[in-house]
Amino acid sequence: MSKIIQADTVVLNIRSAQPQDYAAIASIYNEAIVHGGITMDGQPQTVQDIQAIVQKMHPREALIVADAGSSVIGWSIIKRYSDRIGYQFCCETSTYLSFSATGKGYGSELQKALMAKVKDYGYHHIVAKILAANQGSIRFHQRYGFDIVGIQKEIGFMNDTWHDVVIMQCILSSS
């Protein structure tokens, strides 16, 4: 998978992640951990952690990156919702951008590529789990057809605070 896109004044190459991208992927994720309010993960990730995730991926899972010339500025992941056969057409997705890359349309291009890949894999239903305080991500997902289907109250505990998680879904058309 590789898709070249002109976004802003930068040419993005959206492609499958390669081992040389793992440090940038970890760095972007670690930015989200340090910032707070984006992920329930509190442990910084290493290249080895990202490599372990990729090595365990199912053939219908993917890690893709947005490469802006010489640097990865964002990444998305497609994970099976469950390994149970009844959930074979459902996946969960996440997208992360470097804070320096937000507000420039890069996330939108990455999300479009992610959703195309989801369709290529034959999924029908996408789930996104978003911290309730992350209203920007909730609005972002709504622009791509996601609906709020529930809120898990006080499901997470980070930094001495209980956090709610918004469950969103997108049902993909059959055509």
Chimera marker file (.cmm) of the C-alpha trace (Angstrom):
<marker_set name="trace">
<marker id="1" x="0.000" y="0.000" z="0.000" r="1" g="1" b="0" radius="0.5"/>
<marker id="2" x="1.377" y="3.386" z="-0.950" r="1" g="1" b="0" radius="0.5"/>
<marker id="3" x="-0.557" y="6.499" z="-1.808" r="1" g="1" b="0" radius="0.5"/>
<marker id="4" x="0.998" y="9.864" z="-2.666" r="1" g="1" b="0" radius="0.5"/>
<marker id="5" x="-1.145" y="12.863" z="-1.669" r="1" g="1" b="0" radius="0.5"/>
<marker id="6" x="-0.623" y="16.620" z="-1.845" r="1" g="1" b="0" radius="0.5"/>
<marker id="7" x="-1.793" y="18.055" z="1.502" r="1" g="1" b="0" radius="0.5"/>
<marker id="8" x="-1.115" y="21.686" z="2.353" r="1" g="1" b="0" radius="0.5"/>
<marker id="9" x="2.288" y="22.334" z="0.733" r="1" g="1" b="0" radius="0.5"/>
<marker id="10" x="3.651" y="18.921" z="1.682" r="1" g="1" b="0" radius="0.5"/>
<marker id="11" x="3.517" y="15.731" z="-0.343" r="1" g="1" b="0" radius="0.5"/>
<marker id="12" x="2.384" y="12.856" z="1.869" r="1" g="1" b="0" radius="0.5"/>
<marker id="13" x="3.225" y="9.264" z="1.153" r="1" g="1" b="0" radius="0.5"/>
<marker id="14" x="0.731" y="7.063" z="2.987" r="1" g="1" b="0" radius="0.5"/>
<marker id="15" x="2.109" y="3.549" z="3.086" r="1" g="1" b="0" radius="0.5"/>
<marker id="16" x="2.558" y="0.417" z="5.143" r="1" g="1" b="0" radius="0.5"/>
<marker id="17" x="4.891" y="0.910" z="8.083" r="1" g="1" b="0" radius="0.5"/>
<marker id="18" x="8.428" y="-0.398" z="7.722" r="1" g="1" b="0" radius="0.5"/>
<marker id="19" x="10.915" y="-1.266" z="10.492" r="1" g="1" b="0" radius="0.5"/>
<marker id="20" x="12.729" y="2.046" z="9.944" r="1" g="1" b="0" radius="0.5"/>
<marker id="21" x="9.450" y="3.821" z="10.891" r="1" g="1" b="0" radius="0.5"/>
<marker id="22" x="9.076" y="2.189" z="14.296" r="1" g="1" b="0" radius="0.5"/>
<marker id="23" x="11.082" y="4.847" z="16.172" r="1" g="1" b="0" radius="0.5"/>
<marker id="24" x="8.891" y="7.631" z="14.742" r="1" g="1" b="0" radius="0.5"/>
<marker id="25" x="5.720" y="5.641" z="15.496" r="1" g="1" b="0" radius="0.5"/>
<marker id="26" x="6.837" y="5.171" z="19.103" r="1" g="1" b="0" radius="0.5"/>
<marker id="27" x="7.781" y="8.850" z="19.378" r="1" g="1" b="0" radius="0.5"/>
<marker id="28" x="4.374" y="10.024" z="18.121" r="1" g="1" b="0" radius="0.5"/>
<marker id="29" x="2.588" y="7.651" z="20.485" r="1" g="1" b="0" radius="0.5"/>
<marker id="30" x="4.787" y="8.744" z="23.379" r="1" g="1" b="0" radius="0.5"/>
<marker id="31" x="3.810" y="12.370" z="22.652" r="1" g="1" b="0" radius="0.5"/>
<marker id="32" x="0.186" y="11.327" z="23.196" r="1" g="1" b="0" radius="0.5"/>
<marker id="33" x="1.073" y="9.518" z="26.426" r="1" g="1" b="0" radius="0.5"/>
<marker id="34" x="2.950" y="12.519" z="27.834" r="1" g="1" b="0" radius="0.5"/>
<marker id="35" x="0.238" y="14.969" z="26.748" r="1" g="1" b="0" radius="0.5"/>
<marker id="36" x="-2.478" y="12.921" z="28.457" r="1" g="1" b="0" radius="0.5"/>
<marker id="37" x="-6.161" y="12.683" z="27.644" r="1" g="1" b="0" radius="0.5"/>
<marker id="38" x="-5.561" y="10.775" z="24.403" r="1" g="1" b="0" radius="0.5"/>
<marker id="39" x="-4.657" y="7.218" z="25.378" r="1" g="1" b="0" radius="0.5"/>
<marker id="40" x="-5.049" y="5.101" z="28.485" r="1" g="1" b="0" radius="0.5"/>
<marker id="41" x="-1.497" y="3.877" z="28.005" r="1" g="1" b="0" radius="0.5"/>
<marker id="42" x="0.939" y="5.268" z="30.534" r="1" g="1" b="0" radius="0.5"/>
<marker id="43" x="4.071" y="3.381" z="29.572" r="1" g="1" b="0" radius="0.5"/>
<marker id="44" x="6.279" y="4.960" z="26.878" r="1" g="1" b="0" radius="0.5"/>
<marker id="45" x="6.746" y="2.695" z="23.866" r="1" g="1" b="0" radius="0.5"/>
<marker id="46" x="10.025" y="1.615" z="22.319" r="1" g="1" b="0" radius="0.5"/>
<marker id="47" x="11.020" y="0.442" z="18.857" r="1" g="1" b="0" radius="0.5"/>
<marker id="48" x="10.937" y="-3.095" z="20.239" r="1" g="1" b="0" radius="0.5"/>
<marker id="49" x="7.362" y="-2.596" z="21.491" r="1" g="1" b="0" radius="0.5"/>
<marker id="50" x="6.201" y="-1.475" z="18.037" r="1" g="1" b="0" radius="0.5"/>
<marker id="51" x="8.079" y="-4.336" z="16.408" r="1" g="1" b="0" radius="0.5"/>
<marker id="52" x="6.345" y="-6.814" z="18.751" r="1" g="1" b="0" radius="0.5"/>
<marker id="53" x="2.924" y="-5.385" z="17.827" r="1" g="1" b="0" radius="0.5"/>
<marker id="54" x="3.665" y="-5.739" z="14.111" r="1" g="1" b="0" radius="0.5"/>
<marker id="55" x="5.034" y="-9.267" z="14.489" r="1" g="1" b="0" radius="0.5"/>
<marker id="56" x="1.799" y="-10.391" z="16.173" r="1" g="1" b="0" radius="0.5"/>
<marker id="57" x="-0.476" y="-8.854" z="13.527" r="1" g="1" b="0" radius="0.5"/>
<marker id="58" x="-3.087" y="-10.934" z="11.776" r="1" g="1" b="0" radius="0.5"/>
<marker id="59" x="-3.154" y="-10.759" z="7.935" r="1" g="1" b="0" radius="0.5"/>
<marker id="60" x="-6.247" y="-8.485" z="8.170" r="1" g="1" b="0" radius="0.5"/>
<marker id="61" x="-4.487" y="-6.015" z="10.473" r="1" g="1" b="0" radius="0.5"/>
<marker id="62" x="-2.211" y="-3.189" z="9.396" r="1" g="1" b="0" radius="0.5"/>
<marker id="63" x="-0.010" y="-0.381" z="10.607" r="1" g="1" b="0" radius="0.5"/>
<marker id="64" x="0.209" y="2.486" z="8.120" r="1" g="1" b="0" radius="0.5"/>
<marker id="65" x="2.143" y="5.740" z="8.237" r="1" g="1" b="0" radius="0.5"/>
<marker id="66" x="1.938" y="9.202" z="6.720" r="1" g="1" b="0" radius="0.5"/>
<marker id="67" x="5.412" y="10.140" z="5.543" r="1" g="1" b="0" radius="0.5"/>
<marker id="68" x="6.003" y="13.822" z="4.770" r="1" g="1" b="0" radius="0.5"/>
<marker id="69" x="9.191" y="13.679" z="2.780" r="1" g="1" b="0" radius="0.5"/>
<marker id="70" x="11.839" y="12.661" z="5.243" r="1" g="1" b="0" radius="0.5"/>
<marker id="71" x="9.764" y="12.048" z="8.367" r="1" g="1" b="0" radius="0.5"/>
<marker id="72" x="6.766" y="10.082" z="9.565" r="1" g="1" b="0" radius="0.5"/>
<marker id="73" x="4.198" y="12.558" z="10.906" r="1" g="1" b="0" radius="0.5"/>
<marker id="74" x="1.371" y="10.171" z="11.755" r="1" g="1" b="0" radius="0.5"/>
<marker id="75" x="0.241" y="6.601" z="11.858" r="1" g="1" b="0" radius="0.5"/>
<marker id="76" x="-2.911" y="4.498" z="11.959" r="1" g="1" b="0" radius="0.5"/>
<marker id="77" x="-3.603" y="0.958" z="12.996" r="1" g="1" b="0" radius="0.5"/>
<marker id="78" x="-6.291" y="-1.532" z="12.013" r="1" g="1" b="0" radius="0.5"/>
<marker id="79" x="-6.871" y="-4.308" z="14.542" r="1" g="1" b="0" radius="0.5"/>
<marker id="80" x="-9.403" y="-7.097" z="14.495" r="1" g="1" b="0" radius="0.5"/>
<marker id="81" x="-12.138" y="-6.375" z="17.028" r="1" g="1" b="0" radius="0.5"/>
<marker id="82" x="-11.980" y="-9.969" z="18.253" r="1" g="1" b="0" radius="0.5"/>
<marker id="83" x="-10.584" y="-13.284" z="17.124" r="1" g="1" b="0" radius="0.5"/>
<marker id="84" x="-14.045" y="-14.860" z="17.494" r="1" g="1" b="0" radius="0.5"/>
<marker id="85" x="-15.534" y="-15.851" z="14.142" r="1" g="1" b="0" radius="0.5"/>
<marker id="86" x="-18.755" y="-13.896" z="14.673" r="1" g="1" b="0" radius="0.5"/>
<marker id="87" x="-16.753" y="-10.646" z="14.754" r="1" g="1" b="0" radius="0.5"/>
<marker id="88" x="-14.798" y="-11.350" z="11.560" r="1" g="1" b="0" radius="0.5"/>
<marker id="89" x="-16.224" y="-8.276" z="9.815" r="1" g="1" b="0" radius="0.5"/>
<marker id="90" x="-15.494" y="-5.839" z="12.656" r="1" g="1" b="0" radius="0.5"/>
<marker id="91" x="-12.250" y="-3.991" z="13.326" r="1" g="1" b="0" radius="0.5"/>
<marker id="92" x="-10.990" y="-1.297" z="15.676" r="1" g="1" b="0" radius="0.5"/>
<marker id="93" x="-8.921" y="1.598" z="14.392" r="1" g="1" b="0" radius="0.5"/>
<marker id="94" x="-6.758" y="4.319" z="15.910" r="1" g="1" b="0" radius="0.5"/>
<marker id="95" x="-4.924" y="7.256" z="14.363" r="1" g="1" b="0" radius="0.5"/>
<marker id="96" x="-2.167" y="9.372" z="15.901" r="1" g="1" b="0" radius="0.5"/>
<marker id="97" x="-0.476" y="12.489" z="14.534" r="1" g="1" b="0" radius="0.5"/>
<marker id="98" x="2.587" y="14.308" z="15.735" r="1" g="1" b="0" radius="0.5"/>
<marker id="99" x="1.363" y="17.440" z="17.520" r="1" g="1" b="0" radius="0.5"/>
<marker id="100" x="3.384" y="19.549" z="15.082" r="1" g="1" b="0" radius="0.5"/>
<marker id="101" x="1.370" y="18.035" z="12.202" r="1" g="1" b="0" radius="0.5"/>
<marker id="102" x="-2.154" y="18.656" z="13.513" r="1" g="1" b="0" radius="0.5"/>
<marker id="103" x="-4.570" y="21.072" z="11.880" r="1" g="1" b="0" radius="0.5"/>
<marker id="104" x="-3.045" y="20.760" z="8.405" r="1" g="1" b="0" radius="0.5"/>
<marker id="105" x="-5.265" y="18.106" z="6.842" r="1" g="1" b="0" radius="0.5"/>
<marker id="106" x="-2.771" y="15.278" z="7.282" r="1" g="1" b="0" radius="0.5"/>
<marker id="107" x="-5.012" y="13.397" z="9.704" r="1" g="1" b="0" radius="0.5"/>
<marker id="108" x="-7.857" y="13.540" z="7.196" r="1" g="1" b="0" radius="0.5"/>
<marker id="109" x="-5.688" y="12.045" z="4.464" r="1" g="1" b="0" radius="0.5"/>
<marker id="110" x="-4.470" y="9.339" z="6.813" r="1" g="1" b="0" radius="0.5"/>
<marker id="111" x="-8.057" y="8.556" z="7.882" r="1" g="1" b="0" radius="0.5"/>
<marker id="112" x="-9.220" y="8.304" z="4.253" r="1" g="1" b="0" radius="0.5"/>
<marker id="113" x="-6.406" y="5.862" z="3.483" r="1" g="1" b="0" radius="0.5"/>
<marker id="114" x="-7.164" y="3.918" z="6.651" r="1" g="1" b="0" radius="0.5"/>
<marker id="115" x="-10.834" y="3.560" z="5.751" r="1" g="1" b="0" radius="0.5"/>
<marker id="116" x="-9.947" y="2.441" z="2.220" r="1" g="1" b="0" radius="0.5"/>
<marker id="117" x="-7.656" y="-0.228" z="3.688" r="1" g="1" b="0" radius="0.5"/>
<marker id="118" x="-10.424" y="-1.330" z="6.070" r="1" g="1" b="0" radius="0.5"/>
<marker id="119" x="-12.725" y="-1.811" z="3.057" r="1" g="1" b="0" radius="0.5"/>
<marker id="120" x="-9.979" y="-3.694" z="1.184" r="1" g="1" b="0" radius="0.5"/>
<marker id="121" x="-9.782" y="-6.110" z="4.124" r="1" g="1" b="0" radius="0.5"/>
<marker id="122" x="-13.514" y="-6.767" z="3.850" r="1" g="1" b="0" radius="0.5"/>
<marker id="123" x="-14.568" y="-5.232" z="7.143" r="1" g="1" b="0" radius="0.5"/>
<marker id="124" x="-18.148" y="-3.974" z="7.528" r="1" g="1" b="0" radius="0.5"/>
<marker id="125" x="-18.021" y="-2.362" z="10.976" r="1" g="1" b="0" radius="0.5"/>
<marker id="126" x="-15.338" y="-0.104" z="12.493" r="1" g="1" b="0" radius="0.5"/>
<marker id="127" x="-15.084" y="0.664" z="16.207" r="1" g="1" b="0" radius="0.5"/>
<marker id="128" x="-13.191" y="3.602" z="17.697" r="1" g="1" b="0" radius="0.5"/>
<marker id="129" x="-12.711" y="4.001" z="21.453" r="1" g="1" b="0" radius="0.5"/>
<marker id="130" x="-11.963" y="7.604" z="22.411" r="1" g="1" b="0" radius="0.5"/>
<marker id="131" x="-11.457" y="9.259" z="25.779" r="1" g="1" b="0" radius="0.5"/>
<marker id="132" x="-14.537" y="11.419" z="26.390" r="1" g="1" b="0" radius="0.5"/>
<marker id="133" x="-12.388" y="14.478" z="27.079" r="1" g="1" b="0" radius="0.5"/>
<marker id="134" x="-10.863" y="14.199" z="23.580" r="1" g="1" b="0" radius="0.5"/>
<marker id="135" x="-13.667" y="16.106" z="21.851" r="1" g="1" b="0" radius="0.5"/>
<marker id="136" x="-11.468" y="16.921" z="18.852" r="1" g="1" b="0" radius="0.5"/>
<marker id="137" x="-11.063" y="13.226" z="18.050" r="1" g="1" b="0" radius="0.5"/>
<marker id="138" x="-14.784" y="12.602" z="18.532" r="1" g="1" b="0" radius="0.5"/>
<marker id="139" x="-15.667" y="15.395" z="16.086" r="1" g="1" b="0" radius="0.5"/>
<marker id="140" x="-12.988" y="14.152" z="13.675" r="1" g="1" b="0" radius="0.5"/>
<marker id="141" x="-14.492" y="10.658" z="13.630" r="1" g="1" b="0" radius="0.5"/>
<marker id="142" x="-18.006" y="12.039" z="13.177" r="1" g="1" b="0" radius="0.5"/>
<marker id="143" x="-16.829" y="13.711" z="9.962" r="1" g="1" b="0" radius="0.5"/>
<marker id="144" x="-15.982" y="10.231" z="8.655" r="1" g="1" b="0" radius="0.5"/>
<marker id="145" x="-19.353" y="8.677" z="9.414" r="1" g="1" b="0" radius="0.5"/>
<marker id="146" x="-18.771" y="7.455" z="12.961" r="1" g="1" b="0" radius="0.5"/>
<marker id="147" x="-21.662" y="7.641" z="15.419" r="1" g="1" b="0" radius="0.5"/>
<marker id="148" x="-21.489" y="7.609" z="19.202" r="1" g="1" b="0" radius="0.5"/>
<marker id="149" x="-23.091" y="4.369" z="20.362" r="1" g="1" b="0" radius="0.5"/>
<marker id="150" x="-22.174" y="4.422" z="24.025" r="1" g="1" b="0" radius="0.5"/>
<marker id="151" x="-20.101" y="5.773" z="26.855" r="1" g="1" b="0" radius="0.5"/>
<marker id="152" x="-18.244" y="3.563" z="29.277" r="1" g="1" b="0" radius="0.5"/>
<marker id="153" x="-18.324" y="5.550" z="32.514" r="1" g="1" b="0" radius="0.5"/>
<marker id="154" x="-15.188" y="5.640" z="34.646" r="1" g="1" b="0" radius="0.5"/>
<marker id="155" x="-13.640" y="2.707" z="32.801" r="1" g="1" b="0" radius="0.5"/>
<marker id="156" x="-10.104" y="4.070" z="32.964" r="1" g="1" b="0" radius="0.5"/>
<marker id="157" x="-8.012" y="5.459" z="35.795" r="1" g="1" b="0" radius="0.5"/>
<marker id="158" x="-4.996" y="7.635" z="35.001" r="1" g="1" b="0" radius="0.5"/>
<marker id="159" x="-3.238" y="10.356" z="36.988" r="1" g="1" b="0" radius="0.5"/>
<marker id="160" x="-5.596" y="9.965" z="39.961" r="1" g="1" b="0" radius="0.5"/>
<marker id="161" x="-8.652" y="10.580" z="37.756" r="1" g="1" b="0" radius="0.5"/>
<marker id="162" x="-11.421" y="8.353" z="36.420" r="1" g="1" b="0" radius="0.5"/>
<marker id="163" x="-11.977" y="8.633" z="32.672" r="1" g="1" b="0" radius="0.5"/>
<marker id="164" x="-14.982" y="7.853" z="30.489" r="1" g="1" b="0" radius="0.5"/>
<marker id="165" x="-14.517" y="6.294" z="27.058" r="1" g="1" b="0" radius="0.5"/>
<marker id="166" x="-16.809" y="7.073" z="24.127" r="1" g="1" b="0" radius="0.5"/>
<marker id="167" x="-17.528" y="4.118" z="21.862" r="1" g="1" b="0" radius="0.5"/>
<marker id="168" x="-18.033" y="5.109" z="18.234" r="1" g="1" b="0" radius="0.5"/>
<marker id="169" x="-18.884" y="2.961" z="15.239" r="1" g="1" b="0" radius="0.5"/>
<marker id="170" x="-18.999" y="3.310" z="11.493" r="1" g="1" b="0" radius="0.5"/>
<marker id="171" x="-20.983" y="0.870" z="9.378" r="1" g="1" b="0" radius="0.5"/>
<marker id="172" x="-19.463" y="0.649" z="5.908" r="1" g="1" b="0" radius="0.5"/>
<marker id="173" x="-21.732" y="0.368" z="2.905" r="1" g="1" b="0" radius="0.5"/>
<marker id="174" x="-21.656" y="-2.863" z="0.953" r="1" g="1" b="0" radius="0.5"/>
<marker id="175" x="-20.978" y="-1.079" z="-2.342" r="1" g="1" b="0" radius="0.5"/>
<link id1="1" id2="2" r="1" g="1" b="0" radius="0.2"/>
<link id1="2" id2="3" r="1" g="1" b="0" radius="0.2"/>
<link id1="3" id2="4" r="1" g="1" b="0" radius="0.2"/>
<link id1="4" id2="5" r="1" g="1" b="0" radius="0.2"/>
<link id1="5" id2="6" r="1" g="1" b="0" radius="0.2"/>
<link id1="6" id2="7" r="1" g="1" b="0" radius="0.2"/>
<link id1="7" id2="8" r="1" g="1" b="0" radius="0.2"/>
<link id1="8" id2="9" r="1" g="1" b="0" radius="0.2"/>
<link id1="9" id2="10" r="1" g="1" b="0" radius="0.2"/>
<link id1="10" id2="11" r="1" g="1" b="0" radius="0.2"/>
<link id1="11" id2="12" r="1" g="1" b="0" radius="0.2"/>
<link id1="12" id2="13" r="1" g="1" b="0" radius="0.2"/>
<link id1="13" id2="14" r="1" g="1" b="0" radius="0.2"/>
<link id1="14" id2="15" r="1" g="1" b="0" radius="0.2"/>
<link id1="15" id2="16" r="1" g="1" b="0" radius="0.2"/>
<link id1="16" id2="17" r="1" g="1" b="0" radius="0.2"/>
<link id1="17" id2="18" r="1" g="1" b="0" radius="0.2"/>
<link id1="18" id2="19" r="1" g="1" b="0" radius="0.2"/>
<link id1="19" id2="20" r="1" g="1" b="0" radius="0.2"/>
<link id1="20" id2="21" r="1" g="1" b="0" radius="0.2"/>
<link id1="21" id2="22" r="1" g="1" b="0" radius="0.2"/>
<link id1="22" id2="23" r="1" g="1" b="0" radius="0.2"/>
<link id1="23" id2="24" r="1" g="1" b="0" radius="0.2"/>
<link id1="24" id2="25" r="1" g="1" b="0" radius="0.2"/>
<link id1="25" id2="26" r="1" g="1" b="0" radius="0.2"/>
<link id1="26" id2="27" r="1" g="1" b="0" radius="0.2"/>
<link id1="27" id2="28" r="1" g="1" b="0" radius="0.2"/>
<link id1="28" id2="29" r="1" g="1" b="0" radius="0.2"/>
<link id1="29" id2="30" r="1" g="1" b="0" radius="0.2"/>
<link id1="30" id2="31" r="1" g="1" b="0" radius="0.2"/>
<link id1="31" id2="32" r="1" g="1" b="0" radius="0.2"/>
<link id1="32" id2="33" r="1" g="1" b="0" radius="0.2"/>
<link id1="33" id2="34" r="1" g="1" b="0" radius="0.2"/>
<link id1="34" id2="35" r="1" g="1" b="0" radius="0.2"/>
<link id1="35" id2="36" r="1" g="1" b="0" radius="0.2"/>
<link id1="36" id2="37" r="1" g="1" b="0" radius="0.2"/>
<link id1="37" id2="38" r="1" g="1" b="0" radius="0.2"/>
<link id1="38" id2="39" r="1" g="1" b="0" radius="0.2"/>
<link id1="39" id2="40" r="1" g="1" b="0" radius="0.2"/>
<link id1="40" id2="41" r="1" g="1" b="0" radius="0.2"/>
<link id1="41" id2="42" r="1" g="1" b="0" radius="0.2"/>
<link id1="42" id2="43" r="1" g="1" b="0" radius="0.2"/>
<link id1="43" id2="44" r="1" g="1" b="0" radius="0.2"/>
<link id1="44" id2="45" r="1" g="1" b="0" radius="0.2"/>
<link id1="45" id2="46" r="1" g="1" b="0" radius="0.2"/>
<link id1="46" id2="47" r="1" g="1" b="0" radius="0.2"/>
<link id1="47" id2="48" r="1" g="1" b="0" radius="0.2"/>
<link id1="48" id2="49" r="1" g="1" b="0" radius="0.2"/>
<link id1="49" id2="50" r="1" g="1" b="0" radius="0.2"/>
<link id1="50" id2="51" r="1" g="1" b="0" radius="0.2"/>
<link id1="51" id2="52" r="1" g="1" b="0" radius="0.2"/>
<link id1="52" id2="53" r="1" g="1" b="0" radius="0.2"/>
<link id1="53" id2="54" r="1" g="1" b="0" radius="0.2"/>
<link id1="54" id2="55" r="1" g="1" b="0" radius="0.2"/>
<link id1="55" id2="56" r="1" g="1" b="0" radius="0.2"/>
<link id1="56" id2="57" r="1" g="1" b="0" radius="0.2"/>
<link id1="57" id2="58" r="1" g="1" b="0" radius="0.2"/>
<link id1="58" id2="59" r="1" g="1" b="0" radius="0.2"/>
<link id1="59" id2="60" r="1" g="1" b="0" radius="0.2"/>
<link id1="60" id2="61" r="1" g="1" b="0" radius="0.2"/>
<link id1="61" id2="62" r="1" g="1" b="0" radius="0.2"/>
<link id1="62" id2="63" r="1" g="1" b="0" radius="0.2"/>
<link id1="63" id2="64" r="1" g="1" b="0" radius="0.2"/>
<link id1="64" id2="65" r="1" g="1" b="0" radius="0.2"/>
<link id1="65" id2="66" r="1" g="1" b="0" radius="0.2"/>
<link id1="66" id2="67" r="1" g="1" b="0" radius="0.2"/>
<link id1="67" id2="68" r="1" g="1" b="0" radius="0.2"/>
<link id1="68" id2="69" r="1" g="1" b="0" radius="0.2"/>
<link id1="69" id2="70" r="1" g="1" b="0" radius="0.2"/>
<link id1="70" id2="71" r="1" g="1" b="0" radius="0.2"/>
<link id1="71" id2="72" r="1" g="1" b="0" radius="0.2"/>
<link id1="72" id2="73" r="1" g="1" b="0" radius="0.2"/>
<link id1="73" id2="74" r="1" g="1" b="0" radius="0.2"/>
<link id1="74" id2="75" r="1" g="1" b="0" radius="0.2"/>
<link id1="75" id2="76" r="1" g="1" b="0" radius="0.2"/>
<link id1="76" id2="77" r="1" g="1" b="0" radius="0.2"/>
<link id1="77" id2="78" r="1" g="1" b="0" radius="0.2"/>
<link id1="78" id2="79" r="1" g="1" b="0" radius="0.2"/>
<link id1="79" id2="80" r="1" g="1" b="0" radius="0.2"/>
<link id1="80" id2="81" r="1" g="1" b="0" radius="0.2"/>
<link id1="81" id2="82" r="1" g="1" b="0" radius="0.2"/>
<link id1="82" id2="83" r="1" g="1" b="0" radius="0.2"/>
<link id1="83" id2="84" r="1" g="1" b="0" radius="0.2"/>
<link id1="84" id2="85" r="1" g="1" b="0" radius="0.2"/>
<link id1="85" id2="86" r="1" g="1" b="0" radius="0.2"/>
<link id1="86" id2="87" r="1" g="1" b="0" radius="0.2"/>
<link id1="87" id2="88" r="1" g="1" b="0" radius="0.2"/>
<link id1="88" id2="89" r="1" g="1" b="0" radius="0.2"/>
<link id1="89" id2="90" r="1" g="1" b="0" radius="0.2"/>
<link id1="90" id2="91" r="1" g="1" b="0" radius="0.2"/>
<link id1="91" id2="92" r="1" g="1" b="0" radius="0.2"/>
<link id1="92" id2="93" r="1" g="1" b="0" radius="0.2"/>
<link id1="93" id2="94" r="1" g="1" b="0" radius="0.2"/>
<link id1="94" id2="95" r="1" g="1" b="0" radius="0.2"/>
<link id1="95" id2="96" r="1" g="1" b="0" radius="0.2"/>
<link id1="96" id2="97" r="1" g="1" b="0" radius="0.2"/>
<link id1="97" id2="98" r="1" g="1" b="0" radius="0.2"/>
<link id1="98" id2="99" r="1" g="1" b="0" radius="0.2"/>
<link id1="99" id2="100" r="1" g="1" b="0" radius="0.2"/>
<link id1="100" id2="101" r="1" g="1" b="0" radius="0.2"/>
<link id1="101" id2="102" r="1" g="1" b="0" radius="0.2"/>
<link id1="102" id2="103" r="1" g="1" b="0" radius="0.2"/>
<link id1="103" id2="104" r="1" g="1" b="0" radius="0.2"/>
<link id1="104" id2="105" r="1" g="1" b="0" radius="0.2"/>
<link id1="105" id2="106" r="1" g="1" b="0" radius="0.2"/>
<link id1="106" id2="107" r="1" g="1" b="0" radius="0.2"/>
<link id1="107" id2="108" r="1" g="1" b="0" radius="0.2"/>
<link id1="108" id2="109" r="1" g="1" b="0" radius="0.2"/>
<link id1="109" id2="110" r="1" g="1" b="0" radius="0.2"/>
<link id1="110" id2="111" r="1" g="1" b="0" radius="0.2"/>
<link id1="111" id2="112" r="1" g="1" b="0" radius="0.2"/>
<link id1="112" id2="113" r="1" g="1" b="0" radius="0.2"/>
<link id1="113" id2="114" r="1" g="1" b="0" radius="0.2"/>
<link id1="114" id2="115" r="1" g="1" b="0" radius="0.2"/>
<link id1="115" id2="116" r="1" g="1" b="0" radius="0.2"/>
<link id1="116" id2="117" r="1" g="1" b="0" radius="0.2"/>
<link id1="117" id2="118" r="1" g="1" b="0" radius="0.2"/>
<link id1="118" id2="119" r="1" g="1" b="0" radius="0.2"/>
<link id1="119" id2="120" r="1" g="1" b="0" radius="0.2"/>
<link id1="120" id2="121" r="1" g="1" b="0" radius="0.2"/>
<link id1="121" id2="122" r="1" g="1" b="0" radius="0.2"/>
<link id1="122" id2="123" r="1" g="1" b="0" radius="0.2"/>
<link id1="123" id2="124" r="1" g="1" b="0" radius="0.2"/>
<link id1="124" id2="125" r="1" g="1" b="0" radius="0.2"/>
<link id1="125" id2="126" r="1" g="1" b="0" radius="0.2"/>
<link id1="126" id2="127" r="1" g="1" b="0" radius="0.2"/>
<link id1="127" id2="128" r="1" g="1" b="0" radius="0.2"/>
<link id1="128" id2="129" r="1" g="1" b="0" radius="0.2"/>
<link id1="129" id2="130" r="1" g="1" b="0" radius="0.2"/>
<link id1="130" id2="131" r="1" g="1" b="0" radius="0.2"/>
<link id1="131" id2="132" r="1" g="1" b="0" radius="0.2"/>
<link id1="132" id2="133" r="1" g="1" b="0" radius="0.2"/>
<link id1="133" id2="134" r="1" g="1" b="0" radius="0.2"/>
<link id1="134" id2="135" r="1" g="1" b="0" radius="0.2"/>
<link id1="135" id2="136" r="1" g="1" b="0" radius="0.2"/>
<link id1="136" id2="137" r="1" g="1" b="0" radius="0.2"/>
<link id1="137" id2="138" r="1" g="1" b="0" radius="0.2"/>
<link id1="138" id2="139" r="1" g="1" b="0" radius="0.2"/>
<link id1="139" id2="140" r="1" g="1" b="0" radius="0.2"/>
<link id1="140" id2="141" r="1" g="1" b="0" radius="0.2"/>
<link id1="141" id2="142" r="1" g="1" b="0" radius="0.2"/>
<link id1="142" id2="143" r="1" g="1" b="0" radius="0.2"/>
<link id1="143" id2="144" r="1" g="1" b="0" radius="0.2"/>
<link id1="144" id2="145" r="1" g="1" b="0" radius="0.2"/>
<link id1="145" id2="146" r="1" g="1" b="0" radius="0.2"/>
<link id1="146" id2="147" r="1" g="1" b="0" radius="0.2"/>
<link id1="147" id2="148" r="1" g="1" b="0" radius="0.2"/>
<link id1="148" id2="149" r="1" g="1" b="0" radius="0.2"/>
<link id1="149" id2="150" r="1" g="1" b="0" radius="0.2"/>
<link id1="150" id2="151" r="1" g="1" b="0" radius="0.2"/>
<link id1="151" id2="152" r="1" g="1" b="0" radius="0.2"/>
<link id1="152" id2="153" r="1" g="1" b="0" radius="0.2"/>
<link id1="153" id2="154" r="1" g="1" b="0" radius="0.2"/>
<link id1="154" id2="155" r="1" g="1" b="0" radius="0.2"/>
<link id1="155" id2="156" r="1" g="1" b="0" radius="0.2"/>
<link id1="156" id2="157" r="1" g="1" b="0" radius="0.2"/>
<link id1="157" id2="158" r="1" g="1" b="0" radius="0.2"/>
<link id1="158" id2="159" r="1" g="1" b="0" radius="0.2"/>
<link id1="159" id2="160" r="1" g="1" b="0" radius="0.2"/>
<link id1="160" id2="161" r="1" g="1" b="0" radius="0.2"/>
<link id1="161" id2="162" r="1" g="1" b="0" radius="0.2"/>
<link id1="162" id2="163" r="1" g="1" b="0" radius="0.2"/>
<link id1="163" id2="164" r="1" g="1" b="0" radius="0.2"/>
<link id1="164" id2="165" r="1" g="1" b="0" radius="0.2"/>
<link id1="165" id2="166" r="1" g="1" b="0" radius="0.2"/>
<link id1="166" id2="167" r="1" g="1" b="0" radius="0.2"/>
<link id1="167" id2="168" r="1" g="1" b="0" radius="0.2"/>
<link id1="168" id2="169" r="1" g="1" b="0" radius="0.2"/>
<link id1="169" id2="170" r="1" g="1" b="0" radius="0.2"/>
<link id1="170" id2="171" r="1" g="1" b="0" radius="0.2"/>
<link id1="171" id2="172" r="1" g="1" b="0" radius="0.2"/>
<link id1="172" id2="173" r="1" g="1" b="0" radius="0.2"/>
<link id1="173" id2="174" r="1" g="1" b="0" radius="0.2"/>
<link id1="174" id2="175" r="1" g="1" b="0" radius="0.2"/>
</marker_set>
